[in-house]
Each structure stands twice: as structure tokens, then as C-alpha cells.
Amino acid sequence: MHFDTDWVRDQFPAFNEPSLAGQAFFENAGGSYTCTQVIERLTRYYHARKVQPYGAYPASQAAGAEMDEARTGLARHLGVDTDEVSFGPSTTANTYVLAQAFRKFMSPGEAIVVTDQDHEANSGPWRRLAEDGIEIREWRVDPATGHLDPADLDKLLDERVRLVCFPHCSNIVGELNPVTEITAAAHAAGAFVCVDGVSYAPHGLPDVGALGPDIYLFSAYKTYGPHQGIMVIRRALGEALPNQAHWFNADTLYKRFTPAGPDHAQVAACAGMVDYLDALASHHGKAPNEASKLMRDREVELLQPLLDALSNRNRVRLLGPSEAIRRAPTVSVALDRPGFEVAQQLAEHGIMAGGGHFYAVRALKAMGVDPDRGVLRLSFTHYTSKAEIDQLIKALDAVL
């Protein structure tokens, strides 16, 4: 069945918003548009469920049931048990909590592998454990391409490594890292694995159960939902790490790493993300677990013309692969002027894009890009239309 872009865009109120008419949105990596299903659930919660959940009275029971629905639905799409899904205020905050758990879990002299391809949220919290005598080993990108070579990781692994942290794909480089291969290598060395999926999940929720990492982190607000951080923590690791919540919540896996209760309304609204994915698959005659492939296939189709247009330009350095099949549609280019200035010029042509370092200062420095100058970042998802891609390429012709 042909991908129905019109139906998809009808699920997102922003595309019918008069103030946004004529503007093409290419800053999705900073936060996606929100689908109707999420907005409706959030509105209903604030109208009819804004009470303490899991109580004795009907409104309270309904509130708790909707929160449970979000966790159950996400777990189904992620291929994990329901109580292995936790919510928190953001992925950055969730990572800090996990780092505090590992601070008590590890001993001086043991090691953590981090990369310089990451957003700082999945690098900085782990690096700070060096203050307690934990060795930090850096898996470095190729300076020319931004590529993380699994063979380089093999050289860092030994019996002292307890944790390997890396992104499913970088918010700057965009290349898809082979999670299953990397996870298998880390597990074989006796290490746990933490994957930052923030830049991947908007392009299709992964089957974390099949991929194999012990921790998988992503952000709902970049995945068509509210501003929540969502984390999968597999049971074996979750039960082994020190509890970070109230002592009396230690026996509930999804509460162990949320020291402050997440926003109830936003948790409930996350069920709308699942509603949308299920509806997307159903509309196209597919099973619910095929929604991610639908999204991915559409994005690859749209992405290649943009990559071709950028690759053929002088004085434009495309970061990451030039083949759409190898990357997410998060495209960064280094230019002869600050990225933010070019984003401002593109705005005059109806293009909403971003410029800067995007919290990936280490990655830019590793590739020889001045973080103060930053990059122009163009990011989209499956709801982007071909006409908007054409509009962007024409605007780039005018500006570059």
C-alpha cells in the first residue's frame, strides 16, 4: 500500500495550524510535533482524571488505568516486560539517576566505556564517576566520518569493564550503530550495555528485547508525545542495581529509578503514542509491530534526495553517511559560517531548522568542527512531505 502522507499529517494538529502554514518543519530532532492521540489523552486527563491515581474512587481508578495503559502499550512495542518500562522527567535526568546507581554498584578500578559521538546526556553523567575512581575509557569516532568502529571497542573491552554506553544513532552524525553486534561484544566481555535511543526512537520504536541492551533510553517529546523521558531497564540489571527511590518502593522495578514521581498526566498521555503507532499500521493494512518499518521506509525514500543535494555542494561538509539506508534523517552540515546564521536565513524561506552544537560538543570537536560555529542541522520524520523536502532543497540553493 502507498504511504498515505495526507492521513498521517491529519493526525498532527500542527499541520492544520494557521500560524504554521507554509513553514516546513526540519527541527524534529529537537522535539517532534505532537499527535492528536496524545493531545486528546492529555486533555482528558486534565479535565477528568487530575486526581491522585490508584485510589478507591472511580476518577482515581481511571487515572491509574490510563497510566498503566501507557506502560503496557510501550512495553508491547519495545518487546519487553511491562514493569521494565520506567518514566522520568527527561532522558538527561534519567541518566543521572542511573549513574548514581552505578556509582554505588561499581568499585574503584572498574571501568565504563563511553563515546565521543554521544549527546552529552549519555556521556557526561558517566564520566563524572571518575571522581570515585571509576576508569573512563573513550571509544572514539573516526575524525573524518564520525563513524564508531566496533573493532575499536574490542580493544577497550576486558574483565574490568562493567558498562558500555553508546548511542543508537548520534544526534549529529546520524549513522545507525549496530546495537545487536555491539551489545553482544560487551556482554561477552561481562559488561552491561546502555543505549541512548533519543535520536533513533522517533523513526520507529525499536524491539529492545531483540536488540539485547540492558538499558535503553529515549524521549517521548521527540517521539510525538509529552515531555517525558522513557527508559527500559531489563530485570536482571534493574534488580541488581541499588534502589534510587523511596525504600518502600524498592520491590517495584519501574519505581526503583524514579526518585521523584513522574507527571501523571504526561505518563497517561504517552499511551497516545501507542495509539498513533497502532493506527498508522492499521491504516496501511499492517500489524502493529510493523509501524516502525513503515516509518523507516518512508524516511529513507525522502532522505536520499536531500543527502544527494548536500553531497554535491562545495564548501559544505556533510557529517555522517551519504547513504540514506545507513542513517536516520538527522542531517548535520558544517559550513563556512555559523550554523545558526544559516538557519536564520532559511527561516526567511519558510524552513524551520536549527543551528548550534546541540549538546554534542565532544562529537564536533572530535571531527574538527568548532562547536562555537556549530552546524546546520536538518531533521525530519515520516510525516514530512516530498513537497517540504523540495522546499528545503530550493531554500538551500538560495542560501548556500
For each residue, the residues with C-beta under 8 A, 3 or more apart:
1: 4 284 285
2:
3: 8 284 294 297 298 382
4: 1 7 8 283 284
5: 8 9 298 383 385 386
6: 9 10
7: 4 10 11 283
8: 3 4 5 11 12 280 382 383
9: 5 6 12 15 383 385
10: 6 7 15 16
11: 7 8 35 36 37 276 279 280 383
12: 8 9 15 33 34 35 36 224 383
13: 16 17 33 34 36 39
14: 17 20 25 33 34
15: 9 10 12 20 33 383
16: 10 13
17: 13 14 20 21
18: 21
19:
20: 14 15 17 23 25
21: 17 18
22: 350
23: 20 350 351 352
24: 350 351 352 384 388 391 392
25: 14 20 28 33 352 380 384 388
26: 351 352 353 378 379 380 384 388 392
27: 30 31 352 353 354 377 379
28: 25 31 32 33 202 222 379 380 381 384
29: 171 199 202 222 330 354 358 377 379
30: 27 222 354 358 379
31: 27 28 221 222
32: 28 202 221 222 223 224 381
33: 12 13 14 15 25 28 224 383
34: 12 13 14 38 39 221 224 225 226
35: 11 12 38 39 224 225 272 273 276
36: 11 12 13 39 40 272 276
37: 11 40 41 272 273 275 276 279
38: 34 35 41 42 224 225 226 269 270 272 273 275 276
39: 13 34 35 36 42 43 269 272
40: 36 37 43 44 272
41: 37 38 44 45 66 268 269 271 272 275
42: 38 39 45 46 226 265 266 268 269 272
43: 39 40 46 47
44: 40 41 47 48 49
45: 41 42 48 49 50 63 66 264 265 268 269
46: 42 43 49 50 265
47: 43 44 50
48: 44 45 59 62
49: 44 45 46 53 59 62 63 66 265 268
50: 45 46 47 63 265
51: 55 57 59 60 63
52: 55 60 63
53: 49 60 63 64 67 264
54: 60 61 63 64
55: 51 52 60 61 64
56: 60 61
57: 51 60 61
58: 61 62
59: 48 49 51 62 63
60: 51 52 53 54 55 56 57 63 64
61: 54 55 56 57 58 64 65
62: 48 49 58 59 65 66
63: 45 49 50 51 52 53 54 59 60 66 67 264 268
64: 53 54 55 60 61 67 68
65: 61 62 68 69
66: 41 45 49 62 63 69 70 268 271
67: 53 63 64 70 71 264 267 268
68: 64 65 71 72
69: 65 66 72 73 268 271 274
70: 66 67 73 74 87 267 268 269 270 271 273 274
71: 67 68 74 75 82 83 85 87 254 267
72: 68 69 75 76 82
73: 69 70 76 77 271 273 274 275
74: 70 71 77 78 85 205 230 270 273 274
75: 71 72 78 80 81 82 84 85
76: 72 73 79 274 288
77: 73 74 205 274 277 288 289 291 292
78: 74 75 85 205 206 207 208 209 216 232
79: 76 207 208 209 210
80: 75 84 85 208 209 232 234
81: 75 84 235
82: 71 72 75 85 254
83: 71 235 252 253 254
84: 75 80 81 232 233 234 235 238 253 254
85: 71 74 75 78 80 82 230 231 232 254
86: 94 230 231 232 233 253 254 255 256 257 258
87: 70 71 228 229 230 231 254 258 262 266 267 270
88: 91 93 94 97 228 229 230 231 257 258 262
89: 93 94 227 228 229 260 262 263
90: 93 94 219 227 228 229
91: 88 94 95 121 122 196 198 217 218 219 229 230 231
92: 95 96 121 229
93: 88 89 90 96 97 229
94: 86 88 89 90 91 97 98 217 229 231 257
95: 91 92 98 99 121 122 125 126 196 217
96: 92 93 99 100 125
97: 88 93 94 100 101 244 257 258 259
98: 94 95 101 102 125 194 215 231 233 241 257
99: 95 96 102 103 125 126 128 129
100: 96 97 103 104 244
101: 97 98 104 105 241 242 244 257
102: 98 99 105 106 112 126 129 162 163 241
103: 99 100 106 129 132 134
104: 100 101 242
105: 101 102 162 240 241 242
106: 102 103 110 112 129 132 134 162 163
107: 110 133
108: 132 133 134
109: 133 135 160
110: 106 107 134 135 160 161 162
111: 134 135 136 137 158 160 161 162
112: 102 106 126 129 134 135 136 137 161 162 163 164 165
113: 137 138 139 153 156 157 161 163 164 165 166 186 191
114: 118 122 123 126 127 136 137 138 139 165 166
115: 118 123 138 139 140 141 148 165 166 167
116: 123 138 139 140 141 362 363 365 366
117: 141 146 148 166 167 170 172 173 360 363 366
118: 114 115 121 122 123 165 166 167 170 196 360 362 363
119: 122 123 167 170 171 196 198 199 358 359 360
120: 123 124 359 360 361 362
121: 91 92 95 118 124 125 196 198 359
122: 91 95 114 118 119 125 126 165 166 167 194 196 217
123: 114 115 116 118 119 120 126 127 165 362
124: 120 121 127 128
125: 95 96 98 99 121 122 128 129
126: 95 99 102 112 114 122 123 129 136 163 165
127: 114 123 124 130 136
128: 99 124 125 131
129: 99 102 103 106 112 125 126 132 134 136
130: 127 133 134 135 136
131: 128
132: 103 106 108 129
133: 107 108 109 130
134: 103 106 108 110 111 112 129 130
135: 109 110 111 112 130 160
136: 111 112 114 126 127 129 130
137: 111 112 113 114 156 161
138: 113 114 115 116
139: 113 114 115 116 148 152 153 156 164 166
140: 115 116 152 366
141: 115 116 117 145 146 147 148 173 363 366 367
142: 145 146 147 148 149
143: 366 367 368
144: 367
145: 141 142 320 321
146: 117 141 142 170 172 173 175 319 320 363 366 367
147: 141 142 173 175
148: 115 117 139 141 142 152 153 166 175 177
149: 142 152 153
150: 153 154 178 181 182 185
151: 154 155
152: 139 140 148 149 155 156
153: 113 139 148 149 150 156 157 164 182 185 186
154: 150 151 157 185
155: 151 152
156: 113 137 139 152 153 161
157: 113 153 154 161 164 185 186 189 191
158: 111 161 189
159: 189 190
160: 109 110 111 135
161: 110 111 112 113 137 156 157 158 164 186 189 190 191
162: 102 105 106 110 111 112 190 191 192
163: 102 106 112 113 126 191 192 193 194
164: 112 113 139 153 157 161 182 186 191 192 193 194
165: 112 113 114 115 118 122 123 126 193 194 195 196
166: 113 114 115 117 118 122 139 148 177 182 194 195 196
167: 115 117 118 119 122 170 171 177 195 196 197 198 199 200
168: 176 177 179 195 196 197 199 200 201 206
169: 173 174 175 176 177 199 200 327 328 330
170: 117 118 119 146 167 173 174 175 199 320 360 363
171: 29 119 167 174 198 199 330 358 359 360
172: 117 146 319 320 330 332 358 360 363 364 375 377
173: 117 141 146 147 169 170 319 320 327 332 363
174: 169 170 171 199 319 320 321 327 328 329 330 331 332
175: 146 147 148 169 170 320 321 326 327
176: 168 169 200 326 327 328
177: 148 166 167 168 169 182
178: 150 181 182
179: 168 182 183 195 206 211 212 213
180: 183 184 210 211 212
181: 150 178 184 185
182: 150 153 164 166 177 178 179 185 186 193
183: 179 180 186 187 193 195 211 212 213
184: 180 181 187 188 212
185: 150 153 154 157 181 182 188 189
186: 113 153 157 161 164 182 183 189 191 192 193
187: 183 184 190 191 193 212
188: 184 185
189: 157 158 159 161 185 186
190: 159 161 162 187
191: 113 157 161 162 163 164 186 187
192: 162 163 164 186 214 215 237
193: 163 164 165 182 183 186 187 212 213 214 215
194: 98 122 163 164 165 166 213 214 215 216 217
195: 165 166 167 168 179 183 211 213 215 216 217
196: 91 95 118 119 121 122 165 166 167 168 199 217 218
197: 167 168 200 201 206 216 217 218
198: 91 119 121 167 171 201 217 218 219 222
199: 29 119 167 168 169 170 171 174 196 202 222 328 330
200: 167 168 169 176 197 203 204 206 218 328
201: 168 197 198 204 205 206 218 219 222 223
202: 28 29 32 199 222 223 224 381
203: 200 292 295 296 299 328 329 381 382
204: 200 201 291 292 293 295 296
205: 74 77 78 201 223 277 291 292
206: 78 168 179 197 200 201 211 216 292
207: 78 79 210 211 289
208: 78 79 80 211 212 213 216 232
209: 78 79 80 212
210: 79 180 207
211: 179 180 183 195 206 207 208 216
212: 179 180 183 184 187 193 208 209
213: 179 183 193 194 195 208 216 234
214: 192 193 194 233 234 236 237
215: 98 192 193 194 195 231 232 233 234 237
216: 78 194 195 197 206 208 211 213 231 232
217: 91 94 95 122 194 195 196 197 198 229 230 231 232
218: 91 196 197 198 200 201 222 223 229 230 231
219: 90 91 198 201 222 223 227 228 229 230
220: 223 224 225 226 227 228 229 230 266 270 273
221: 31 32 34 225 226 227 228
222: 28 29 30 31 32 198 199 201 202 218 219
223: 32 201 202 205 218 219 220 273
224: 12 32 33 34 35 38 202 220 273 276
225: 34 35 38 220 221 228 266 269 270 272 273
226: 34 38 42 220 221 263 265 266 269 270
227: 89 90 219 220 221 266
228: 87 88 89 90 219 220 221 225 262 263 266 267 270
229: 87 88 89 90 91 92 93 94 217 218 219 220
230: 74 85 86 87 88 91 217 218 219 220 270
231: 85 86 87 88 91 94 98 215 216 217 218 257
232: 78 80 84 85 86 208 215 216 217
233: 84 86 98 214 215 237 238 241 253 256 257
234: 80 84 213 214 215 237 238
235: 81 83 84 238 239 253
236: 214 239 240
237: 192 214 215 233 234 240 241
238: 84 233 234 235 241 253 256 257
239: 235 236 253
240: 105 236 237
241: 98 101 102 105 233 237 238 244 256 257
242: 101 104 105
243: 247 249 250 256
244: 97 100 101 241 256 257 258 259
245: 249 250 255 256 257 258 259
246: 249 250 255 259
247: 243 250
248:
249: 243 245 246 252 255 256
250: 243 245 246 247 256
251:
252: 83 249 255 256
253: 83 84 86 233 235 238 239 256
254: 71 82 83 84 85 86 87 258
255: 86 245 246 249 252 258
256: 86 233 238 241 243 244 245 249 250 252 253
257: 86 88 94 97 98 101 231 233 238 241 244 245
258: 86 87 88 97 244 245 254 255 261 262
259: 97 244 245 246
260: 89
261: 258 264
262: 87 88 89 228 258 266 267
263: 89 226 228 266 267
264: 45 53 63 67 261 267 268
265: 42 45 46 49 50 226 268 269
266: 42 87 220 225 226 227 228 262 263 269 270
267: 67 70 71 87 228 262 263 264 270
268: 41 42 45 49 63 66 67 69 70 264 265 271
269: 38 39 41 42 45 70 225 226 265 266 272
270: 38 70 74 87 220 225 226 228 230 266 267 273 274
271: 41 66 69 70 73 268 274 275
272: 35 36 37 38 39 40 41 42 225 269 275 276
273: 35 37 38 70 73 74 220 223 224 225 270 276 277
274: 69 70 73 74 76 77 270 271 277 278
275: 37 38 41 73 271 272 278 279
276: 11 35 36 37 38 224 272 273 279 280
277: 77 205 273 274 280 281 288 291 292
278: 274 275 281 282 288 291
279: 11 37 275 276 282 283
280: 8 11 276 277 283 284 291 294 295
281: 277 278 284 286 287 288 289 290 291 294
282: 278 279 285 286 288
283: 4 7 279 280
284: 1 3 4 280 281 294
285: 1 282
286: 281 282 290 291 293 294
287: 281 290
288: 76 77 277 278 281 282 291
289: 77 207 281 292
290: 281 286 287 293 294
291: 77 204 205 277 278 280 281 286 288 294 295
292: 77 203 204 205 206 277 289 295 296
293: 204 286 290 296 297
294: 3 280 281 284 286 290 291 297 298 382
295: 203 204 280 291 292 298 299 381 382
296: 203 204 292 293 299 300 382
297: 3 293 294 300 301
298: 3 5 294 295 301 302 382
299: 203 295 296 302 303 324 328 329 380 381 382
300: 296 297 303 304 324 325
301: 297 298 304 324
302: 298 299 305 306 329 380 384 386 389
303: 299 300 306 307 324 327 329 331 380
304: 300 301 307 308 323 324
305: 302 308 309 389 393
306: 302 303 309 310 329 331 378 389 392 393
307: 303 304 310 311 318 322 323 324 331
308: 304 305 311 312 322
309: 305 306 312 313 393 396
310: 306 307 313 316 318 331 333 396
311: 307 308 318 322
312: 308 309
313: 309 310 316 400
314:
315: 335 336 400
316: 310 313 333 334 335 400
317: 333 334 335 369
318: 307 310 311 322 331 332 333
319: 146 172 173 174 332 333 334 367 369 375
320: 145 146 170 172 173 174 175 327 331 332
321: 145 174 175 326 327
322: 307 308 311 318
323: 304 307 326 327
324: 299 300 301 303 304 307 327 329
325: 300
326: 175 176 321 323
327: 169 173 174 175 176 303 320 321 323 324 330
328: 169 174 176 199 200 203 299
329: 174 203 299 302 303 306 324 379 380 381 384
330: 29 169 171 172 174 199 327 377 378 379
331: 174 303 306 307 310 318 320 377 378 379
332: 172 173 174 318 319 320 358 375 376 377 378
333: 310 316 317 318 319 339 375 376 378
334: 316 317 319 339 367 369 373 375
335: 315 316 317 338 339 342 375 376 400
336: 315
337: 341 342 373
338: 335 341 342 355 372 373 374
339: 333 334 335 342 343 354 355 356 373 374 375 376 377
340: 343 344 354 355 356 374
341: 337 338 344 345 355
342: 335 337 338 339 345 346 355 376 399 400
343: 339 340 346 347 353 354 355 376
344: 340 341 347 348 355
345: 341 342 348 349 399
346: 342 343 349 351 353 376 392 395 396 399
347: 343 344 350 351 352 353
348: 344 345
349: 345 346 391 394 395 398 399
350: 22 23 24 347 391 395
351: 23 24 26 346 347 391 392 395
352: 23 24 25 26 27 347
353: 26 27 343 346 347 376 377 378
354: 27 29 30 339 340 343 358 376 377 379
355: 338 339 340 341 342 343 344 374 375 376 377
356: 339 340 374 375 377
357: 360 361 364 371 372 374 375
358: 29 30 119 171 172 332 354 374 375 377
359: 119 120 121 171
360: 117 118 119 120 170 171 172 357 363 364
361: 120 357 364 365 371
362: 116 118 120 123 365 366
363: 116 117 118 141 146 170 172 173 360 366 367
364: 172 357 360 361 367 369 370 371 374 375
365: 116 361 362 368 369 371
366: 116 117 140 141 143 146 362 363
367: 141 143 144 146 319 334 363 364
368: 143 365
369: 317 319 334 364 365 373 374 375
370: 364 373 374
371: 357 361 364 365 374
372: 338 357
373: 334 337 338 339 369 370
374: 338 339 340 355 356 357 358 364 369 370 371
375: 172 319 332 333 334 335 339 355 356 357 358 364 369
376: 332 333 335 339 342 343 346 353 354 355
377: 27 29 172 330 331 332 339 353 354 355 356 358
378: 26 306 330 331 332 333 353 392
379: 26 27 28 29 30 329 330 331 354
380: 25 26 28 299 302 303 329 384 388 389
381: 28 32 202 203 295 299 329 384
382: 3 8 203 294 295 296 298 299
383: 5 8 9 11 12 15 33
384: 24 25 26 28 302 329 380 381 388 389
385: 5 9 388 389
386: 5 302 389 390
387: 390 391
388: 24 25 26 380 384 385 391 392
389: 302 305 306 380 384 385 386 392 393
390: 386 387 393 394
391: 24 349 350 351 387 388 394 395
392: 24 26 306 346 351 378 388 389 395 396
393: 305 306 309 389 390 396 397
394: 349 390 391 397 398
395: 346 349 350 351 391 392 398 399
396: 309 310 346 392 393 399 400
397: 393 394 400
398: 349 394 395
399: 342 345 346 349 395 396
400: 313 315 316 335 342 396 397
